C-alpha cells in the first residue's frame, strides 16, 4: 500500500465526504453498474495499487505538443486536448459533431475526462491512447470524446456524479461509456491496458461494453434511462436527496458552532491541517475559523481554539515541503501528514485562495511570517503564471525531465535536490562566520540529508531516491544558536542560498505549463492581489489586480450580451486566441469574478469595478437562478441541451462552491447598494441548503461563514470624502490595517453618478462633517456617531460589537 503519491489526480470531493477509494486512497476503484462488468471478481486494492505503481516506469517523454496531429483535437486550444491530438484514437471534442456521429452510426460514446497536469491521465495516454491496437478497438466500436474538465466543469460534474454513485469514489482520468443520447451506462477512472489481479484491463472493458451494446441494445438503453432517473433524484441538488424548501433560514450560531466542532474534531494537532495523509490546504476551512475567531473574541473558548488551529496550520504549511522554498508558491497537496512531500503540481486557484487567507491572517495575528508568505505567493504568480497582458495561467505540472535529453519525466524533478548538489552550489563560507560553509547551515535548517530526506513509503516509484524536499526543520533562532551567529545573519545567509538554488533551477527543464486562462480562477487571483494590496499597503499588487480585471474584460467578456466566457488560450507566439465556439461562463466564473471585483473596489475605491460586479450579478441571476426553487445551477441555461441535468454544488472543496461565494457576494452587494432583493436571494440560498448546513456544515464552511454574516448583519464602514483627500486616505488606511470579519467598507466620495449613489439612499444621506472626511460604522441599520480621525475610527472598530 502506497498512501499519498498514488492519489496525484484524486478527487477532493472524496476526501471531504470521507469516501475511501481503496487502500491508500488509490484512484483506481472500478465498480460498474448492472451491465458489462457485473461479474468480474473483486480483489483488494492494495494489490492493484502495487501493480499500477510499476506503470510509471513506462512513462517516457510525454508528448505535450504532438508534431503530427491525427484527430480533431488538433483544432482545439486546450493544452490537455492538444496533448492528445497526436493519438491514433479518433478523438472528438465534446459537441454536436460527436453526438451526431454516435446517433447516425448507433455507437456508444467513450468519454475520457482529465486535465493537462494530471499524472494518471498521462499514464493512461501512454499505455492505451498511444497504442495502435487499443486505438483500433476504440475507433471501431465507439465515438471517442475528450474533455478538459477545467474547460467543461459541467460535463465533468454530471458524469463524475455517476462514477461516484456507482463506485463509491472518483478521480481523473475519468472514463465513462454513454449511449448516443448521452446517458451513462458504465464508468470508472484509470484502467491499466491489460487484465491483472482479477481486474479488467482497458481492452477487456472495451470489448465487453461493445459486446453488450451489440447484443442487447434495448436493455442497455433502459439501464441508461434508469441510471439517469436515479442520478436526478440523488444528485440534482445534493446527495441527501432533496433540498429544504421550508424557506426558513437556519440558525447562524448553531451552524457555526457545529461547523467549528466538526472541523476541530478533524484537526490534526501535531502538524496542523485536517485529517491524515493526503493533506490539502483547504483555505475555506481556515477562512471560516479565522472569521469565527475574530467575531467570537479572545474571551471565547471556541474563538481561541479556532485562532490556534489557523495559526498553527498556516505556520506548518509555510515551513513544509508543500511550500516551494526556492521558487515560491504552494503545491496542490501533501502526500504525508507533515506537509513534507507534496504532489508538486501548482494550481492557480490554490495561490489565489492562500493569498487571501495569509493576508487576513497577517492582519489578525500581526505575524510578519504571514506577510512574507503573501509576498512569496504573489512573486511566484507574477513571475511564472502571468501572461504579459495581465491574465493568469492555470497550472504547472508536477512532472518534468530531470535533465535535458532525459528519456522520461519524473515527478518533482524540477524541485528536489541531492545533498551533493547543494554542497557544490553552496560551497562559499558564511560572511558572518567564514569557518562555516553556507551549505552546512542550509542543510541543517532545511533538513537536507546525504541519503535524501524522503520516506520511501512516500516514493512508490523510486523517483525521489537520494533526493531532498526542502522543509524547515528548525526556527531561525535555533539555527542561529547552532552556528553561533545572529538571527539576522541566518536570514541573510538563507536568502542568499535560496537565490543561488533558484538560479540553478532555472537551468533545469521546466514542467509543462497549462497556459489556459480561466475566468473563475482569475477571479480568485484578483481577490488574492486585492487583499494583499490592502493588508500590505502595496501599490504594485493593486495595479496587478487591475491589469487582470482589464484582461478579463478585454478577452473573456461580451460587452453587448454582458456575459462571461469560461476560458481563453495562449497561442504559440504568446497571443491570446479563442476557439471557434467559445465556452460560455459557468456559475463559478461569475461568482468568483464578482467576488474579485468587489475586493478590487475595496482596494482601489474605483466605482467602475463595483458597477461591473453589479452588472455581472444581474447576468448571473438571469442565467443560473432556479426560479422554481432557489439557489444557482452550476451551468447556464444556454448549455442545458448538452447536459442530462444541471447540478447545484453542495461542497466547498479545492475551490469554494459557486453558491457559497454567491451568498457572500449578495450580502456585500446588498450592503453597498442597499438592495433588498440581493438580501432575499442570499437568505433563500441558505434556506435551501438548510439540511446540509444544520447536519454537515463542515462540507460548506464558506457558506457557513456567509450565514454567520447574514445572521449577525454585515458591518458597514462608510467613509465620506474625496478619494484623493489625505484625511480620507488616513481613515481608509485605518480600516485596512485590521481584519474586518463580516464587514464591508464603502467610500462615499460624492460622485452622484456612481452605482453606489444611484442605488443607496443610505449613502446619499451620508455627508462629511465640517468639510472633513468622516467615518460611520453601521450595523443592523444603526450607525455610530461619526468620527473624523483615524485614531477614533480604530478605537471604534476595536470595540467588541464590531470585532
N, C-alpha and C positions, 0 to 999 in steps of 0.2 A: 504494500500500500504506500502510495506516494502522495501525501496531502500537499496541497498548495500549488506547486508549479504545474500540476496536471489540470488546473482549472483556469488556464490562461484566457479562455473565452467564455467563462462561466456566466450564468445569469444571476445578477444581483437579486433579482426577484426571488430566487430560491433561498438565498441566504436570509433575506428578510422574513420569509414565510417559514423558515426552518424546514424546508423540504430537502431532505438529504438525497443527493444524486449518487447513490452507490457509495462504496467505501472511499474515503478521502475526497469526497465531492468530485469524483472523476466524472467528466462531462460526456459520458457515453452510455447512459442507461436507455435502452431502446425497448419500450414496451408498447406494442401496437394495439390497434383496435381489433374488432372482431373478424377482420378479413386478413388474408395474405399470410400473416406471420403468427397466428394464434397458437400453433402447436410447437413452436420452436422451444427447445429446452432453455431454462434459465440457469446461469451459473453465477457464483459470487463475483461481484465487480472487481474485487481486488486482483483476481487472476487476469481479468480483461485489461485492467489498468496496467499490469505488468507487461502484457502483450503489446499494447499500443505505445508504451513508453519507448519500445525499441524502434518504432516507426520514425522517430525524429531523426535517427541516423540516416534515413533515406533522403532527407531533405537536402537536395543540392541547391544550386542557385535558384532563387525564386524569381520567376520572370515577371518583374513589375511592369514592364512595358514591352510586350512581345513585338518583335520586328516584323512578323508576318501574320497579320490578322486573318483569322479563319472563320469568323462568325460575326453576327450583327453587333456584338458588343464593341467592336472597333469604332462604331459611330457614336458611342456614349462618351461622357466626360468624367464619370465617377472613377476615381483611381481603382476602386475594387472591381468594377466591371471591366475596366481596361486590363487588369491583371489576368482576366480570363479570355481576352479577345483572341489569344493565340491557341486556345484549347481546341482539340479536334471535335469537341462537343458542339453541336449546332445550337448555341445559346441564343435565346431571345431576351431582351429586356422585358420587364413587366409592362403589359399593354395589350391593346386590342388586336394587334397583328398576331401575337402568340395565341390569344384566346380564339380568334377566328380560325387559325390553323388547327387547333385542338378540336373545335367543333366540326369543321369541314372534313377532317380526317378521322374523327371519332377516336381520338387518342387521349390518354391521360396526360396530365401536365406533371412534370417533375420540377418542383420549386426548390431552389437552393438559395438560402439567405445567409449573408455574412457581412463582413466589413474588412477594409483593406489591412488593418493591423491585427487581425485575428490569427493567432498562431495555428489553431487546428483547422482553420479554413485553408491555410497554406498546405497543411499536411494532406488534407483530402484532395486538394487540387493536384498535388504532386503524385499521389498514389492512384487516383482514379480519373480525374478530369483531363489529365495529360496522357492518359493511356488510350491508345488507338482501339484496343479491344473493348474497354469499358465504354468509350465514346460510341462505338458502333452499336452496342446494345442500347444505349440511351437514345441515339438518333433514330433507330429502327422502331422503337416501341413507345417513345414519349416525345412530347413537345417540351423542351428544356428551357426553363426560365431562371435567370439570375437576378437577384435583388440585393442591392446595397441597403442594409437595414437603416443606415443613417440617412439615406435619401428618402426611403419609404417606411418610416416607423409604423404607419398604419397597417401596411401589409404584414410587417413583422409581428405586430401585436396580435393581430387576428389569428395567424397560424401558430404563433408561439403559445397562445392560449390553448389551442388544440393539443399541441405536443405536451404541454404541462398537465392538462387534464387527463390525457390518456397514458402518460408515462410517469407522472409524479415529479418530473424535472424538466429541464430545458437548457438551452445554451446554443452556441454557434460553433461550427456551421449548423444551420437548421435545414433538415431535409424532409420535405413533405410531398406526398402524392395527392393530386387534385383531379376531380372529374373535370370534363370540359366546361362545366358551369361553375368551377372554382370551389367545389365542396371538398374538404379534406377527407381522405379515407385511410391513410396510413402515414406515419412520420416518425422522425427521430432526430438525432443530431449528427455526430460524426460516425461514419461507418468505415471500418478497415476494408481493404479491397477483397480479401479472401476470408472464408469461414475459419474460425478458430475458437477453441474453448466453448463449443456449443453455440457460439454467437454467429449470426448470419453475416457474411461479407456483403459488400455492396452489390456485387454481381448477382449473388443469390437473391437479394432483396429485389433487384430489378426484374429478374426472371419471374419470381413468384407473383409480384404485383401485376406484371404484364399478363401472366397466365390467368390470374383471377379475372382480370378485366375482359380478356378474350372469351373466357368460358362462361362467365355469369355476369354480364354487364348490368342486368336489371337489379340483381342483388347488391352489386357494388353501389349503384346509384341510390338504391333505397337506404343502404348503410350510410352513404354520404348525407342524405337528407336527414336521417335520424341524428347523426352526429351534429349537424348544424343546429337542429332543434334543441339539442341538449346544450350546446355552446351558448345559444341565445339565452337560454334560461339561467345558465350558471355564470356566464362571463360578460354579458352585455352591460351590466353595471359593475358588479364585482362578485367575488367568489362566494359570498354568503347567500347569493341567490336573488336578493331583491333589495331595493333601496327603501329607506324610511320616507314615507310620504305624509307623515303627520304634520309637517311644517313647523315642528317645534325645535327651536334652537337648543342644542344640548348645553348643559352647564359648563361654562368655560373653566371654572375652578376644579370641578370634578374630573373633567377630561385632562386638564393639565396635570393634576396630581397623579392620575392613573398613568399618563404618559411618562411622567417622571419615574414612577415606581417600576414601570416596565423597562425603561432604559437603564435605570440604576441597577435593576436585577440582572441585566445582561452585560453590565460594565465589567471589564477585566481590569482589576485594580493594580496589578503588577506593572503592566506596560501601557495601560490606557487603551481606549477603544472599546469596541463592543463585540462580545463573543470571542471565540478562539480563531485559529487559522482557518481560512484566509481572512485577513483583516482589511476592511475598506475604510477610507477616511470618514464617510457618512456625514458630510457637513450639515445636512438638515437636522440630524440629531444634536450636533453641537450648537447650532444656532438656536434651537428650541431651549436647550439647557441654559445657554447664556442669557436668553430673554427671561427665562424663569428666575435665574439668579438676580438679574437686575431689577425685576419687578417685585420679587419677594423680599429683597433686602437682606442685609447681613444678620438680622435678628432671627431669620427663618432658618430652621434646620435644613429644609429642602433647598433653600436658596444657597446656603453654604456648601452643601453637598454637590449641588449642580455646578456651582462655580469650580469646585475642586476637580470634578470629572473633566470639565472643559479644559482647565489649565493643565492638568497632568497629561491628558491625551494630546493636546497641541504641543506640549513640550516633547513628549516621546516621539511623536511623528516627525518633528523638526530634527531631532537627533538621529532618527533611524535611517536605514538604507532606502526606505521609500522616498526619502528626500534626497535629491541629487546634490551632493555637497560640492561638486566641482562645476557642473554646468547648470545648476539651479532647476527649479520646478519639482513637481511631485509625480511619482509613478502611480499607476492605476490602483494597485493594492499590494499588500504584503502577503507573501505566501506562508509566513510564520507569525506567531503571536507577538514577536519582539519588534515588529516593523523593520526587520533587518533585510531579508532577501525579497526584493519586490518582483512583481511581473513588470518588466522595465518599460512597457508601453506608457506613453504620456498622452493624456486626453485633455483637450481644451476645456471641457466642462468641469473637470476637476480643478484646473488652475483658477478659473473664474470664481467658483464657489469658495475655494480655500482662501482666495484673496479677500473676499468679503468676511469670512469667518475670522481670519487672523487680524484684519483691520479692526473689527469690532472688539476682538479680544484685547488688542493693544489699548484701545480706549478704556476698556473696563478694568484690566489688570495693570495698566501702565507699565508693561514689561517690554523693554527695548528689544528683546529677542523676537517678539511677535512682529514688531515693526520691521526688523531686519528680514524676517521671513516674507513679509509682504513685498519688500523691495526685491527679494530673491525671486519670488514667483514672477513678478512683472518684468524683471530683467530677462528671464527665460522666454516669456511670451513675446516681448518686444523684439527679441533677437531671433528666435527660432520659429515662432508660429505667426509671424506677421507678414501680410502682403504689403508691398510698398505703398499701395493706395489706401491702406488702413484696415482692411478686413483681416480676420484671424483664421488661420488654417485649423484643421480638425484634430490632428494627432500625429505622433511619431511612433513608429513601430518598435517592438521590443527586440526584434531580430536584426542582426547586421553581420557583415563579413568581419571576422577578426582582423584580417589584414587584406590589403589589395591582392587580388588574384586568388583568394581562397575559394575552395570548391563548394563550400556550404556555409550558410549563415548559422549563427549561434545566438541564443537569447542572451542579452546583456553584454555582448561583446564590446559595445561602444562605451560601456560604463565601468567595467571592472578592471582590477589591477593585480598584477603579481607583486610580490614583495621585492623581487629583483628590479622590476620596472621602477618602482617608487624609489628604491635605493639609488639607482642610477640617475634618475631625474632630479632628486632632491639631495644631491651629494654635497652641496655647499654647507659651510659651517653657519651656525646661528650668529647673527650680527651681535646679539646681546651676550652670547657665550660661545666664542669661537671653538672651544674644545668639544662642543656638541654639534653633531651633524643634524641638519634640518630633517632628514628622513627619520631619524630616531624619534624626534619629538612628534612628527606627523603620524608615524606608525603607532606610537603609544596612544595618541589622542583618538585616532580613528580605528583602533583595533585591527591593524594590519598585521598578518602573520605570515611567516615564511611558507607554510603549507597551505595557505588560504584560510579564510575565516567563515566559509560556508559549510553548514552542516550537510553531510552527504544525503540526509533524508530530504533536504530541500533541493536536491540536484539529481533527479532520477535519470537525466540524460547525460550526466557527467560533463555538462557544458561549463561548469564553474569549478572544476578541479584545479586546485592551486591558485584560485582567483580570490580576490578580496572585494567585498562590497563594503564601502565606507560607512561606518556607523560611529557616532560619537560615544566613546566608552567612558570618558572622564570629563568632568567640568573643566573650564579654563583654569579655575583656581587649583584644582587637583593636579593638572598638568604643569602649572607654574611651580607648585611645590615640588613636584617630582624632579624638575630640571633646574630648580633654583633661580628662576627668573620671575619677572613680574607678569601679572595678568595681561597688561597692555602689550608686553613683549611677546607673549604667547599669541595674542590676537594678530599681531603684525606678522609673525612667523607663519602662522597657519594661512593667513590671507595670501602671503607670497607663495606658499606651497601650492595652494589651490590654483593660483594664477598659472604656475608652471605646468601643473597637470592639465589645466584647461587647454593651454596651447598645445600640449602633446596630444590631447584627444582630438583636436581639430585635424590632425594628420591621419586619423583612422577613417575607414569607410563609414559614412553616416547611415543611420537607419532610414528606412523608407519614410517619406513624409506624405501624409494624406493632406494634399493641399486643396481639398474641397472646402468651401466656405459655407457654413450652415447658419442660418439666421438665428435659431434658438440659442446655439452655443455662443454666438457673437453677442447676443443679448446678455448672457451670463457674464461674459468677459467685460462688457461695458459696465455692468454693476461692479465688478471687481476693481476696475480702474477708478470709477467714480467714488466708491467707498474709500479706496486708498488715497485719492486726491484730498478728500476731506480729513481723514484721520491723520495723515502725514503732512498735510498742508503742502502738497506737491503739485505745482502748476503743470509739470510735464505729463503727469498721469491724467489730469483733466483734459489736456489737449489730445492725448492719445484716445481717450474715450470719445471725444468729439469726432475725431477722424474716423473711428469705427462706425459711429452712428451715421455720419455722412456717407460712408461707403455703402451701408445697407440701403440708405435712401436712394443712392445712385443705381445700384445693381440689383437690389432684391425687393424693390417696391414699385408697384404700378400706381403712379400718381393719379391716373384717371379713374381706375377702379378702386383705388385706396386699399389695395390688397398686397400682402406679402408673398414672396416666393420662398420655397424651402431652402434652396441652395444655388450657388453659382460655382464656377470652376476656374482653375488656373491653367492656362494653356502652356505649351512648351516654351513659348517666348515670354512667359510671365503675365501676359494679358489676361483679362477676365473674360470668360466666354460662358455661353449658356447652351443648354441642349435644345433640340428642335421643338420639343413640347415641355416647357418648363413646369416644374412641380409646384403646385400651389402650397402655400404655407399651412402648417398644422397648428393645433392649439398651442403647443409648446413654443412655436415660433412667435406667435402673437404674445402669449403671456410673458415669456422670458424677455422679449424685446421691450414690451411695455414697462416691465419692472426696471429694465436697464435705463429706459428713457426718464422714468420718474427719478431714479437715482442720479441720472445725469443732470436733470433740472436741479436737484438738491446740491449738486456740486458747482453748477455754473450760474444758476438763477436766470437762465435764458428761457423765456416762456415758449420758444419755438419747440423745445423738446416736450414740454407738457402738452402743448397743442397737438403734437403728433401722437403722443400717448393716448390722449382723449379720442382722437380720430380712429386710432387702431382699436381701441376698446369697443367703439361702436361697430366697427367691422367684425371684430371677434364675436360680439353678441349676435350679429346677423348670420354669421357662417356656422357657429358652433353651439349656440344656446339651444337646449332642449325645451321647447315651448310646451311639450306635453307633460314634463315633469319638472326638472330643474337641472342646473349644472351644465357643463360644457362637454360635448363629444370631443374625442381626440382628433378626429378627421373632419374636414369641412363637408358640408352637404354637397358640394360640387364633385366630390370623389366617390359618392355613395354607390354609383353604378359599378365601380370596380371592387367593391368590398361586399362581403357577406353581411356584415353589420358594422355599425360604428360603436366603439367602446368608450367608456369613461374610466380613466385610470383611477386606481384607488391605492396607489403606493408611492411614497416618496423614496425613491431608490438612489441610483447613481446620480440622477437628476430629480429634483422635486417634481411632483405631478403638475400638469397644467392647471388643474382645478385648485390645487393648494396655492400656487402662485397667484392665480386669479383672485382668490378671496382677498389676499393681501393687497393686490393691485386695486381692487374695487374699493376697499376700505380707505386706502390712501387717496385715491381719486375722489371718493365721496367727501373726504375731509377737506381736500383742497378746493374742490369745485362746488361744495355744498349740494351734493346730488343724493336725493333720497332714493332714486332708482338704483344707483350703484350699491347703496347700503342694503336695499332689499335683495338684490341679487346675491350679495355676499352671504346674507342670512339664509337665503334659500339653498345655497350650495351646502353650507354646513348642516342644515336641517336634513338634506337628502343623504348626507354621509353620517347621519346620527348614529346608526348602528355600529359603524366602524369606529367612530370617534369615542363611543362610550364603551366599547369592548376591547379594541386593539389600537389605541391612538398612537402607539409607537410605530405603527405602519405609516402614519401620516403626521409626523412631528411638525412639518412646516404648516400644515393646515391647522393643527392643534395650536401652534403659536399664533396664527392669524385669528383663530377662535378666541384666544385669550385677549387679543386686541379688541375684538368685537365685543366681548363681554365687559371689559374694563373701560371701553371707549378710548379711541385713539387720541393721544395728546397732540394738540396743535400749538406750535410755537410760531406766532405771527410777528414778523418784523416789518415795520413800516419805515420807508425811507428809500432814497435813491441807491441803486446797486453800487455805484462808484463812490458813494459818500464814506468817509473814513469812519464816522460813527456807526454807520450800517455795517461796515466790514468788521468792526470790533464785536458787534453783537452777534453776527453770523459766526465769527471765529469762536466765540464763547460756546455756542451751541455745538459746533463741530468738534470741540475739544473733549466731549464726553459721549458715552454710548447712550443714546436716547432710545431705549426699548419701547416699542409700541408708540413711536412718535413720528411726527412729520413737521418739517419746517417750511414755512410759506413766506415768500418775500412779497410784500405789498408795496410795489415801487411807484404806484400812481399811474401806471400805464393802463388807462381805462379801455384800451382796445384789446388787451391781452385776454386769453382764455379764462384766467382767474377772475378778473373783474367782470367779464361778461356773464359768468355763471354764479358767482358767490356774493350774496347780499352781505354776508358777514364781513368779507374783505372790503367791500365798498364802504363800510361804516368805519373801518379802522383808519385812524389818522395819526401822523406824528404829533408829539407834544412839544409845543413851543419851537417848532421847526427842527426838532432834534429827532434822530432815529429812535424809534420806540418799539419795545417788545411786549407782546401779550402772550401769556401762556393759558391756553383754554382746554377744558376737558368737560365732556358731557354738557356742552353748550353753556358752560360757565367759565368766565375768563378772570384771570388775576388782575390786580391793579397794574397799570402799565409801568414799565421800568425803562430807564434810558441809558443805563451804564452796563458794561459787560460784567462788572462785579455783582450788581444787583440781579442780573439775569442768571449768573452762575449760582448764586445763592438760592434763587427761586427754583431752578432745576434740581438743586440738591435736596430739596425738601422731599420727605418720604412719599407724598402723594404723587409726585412726578418722577419718582425713581424707577 
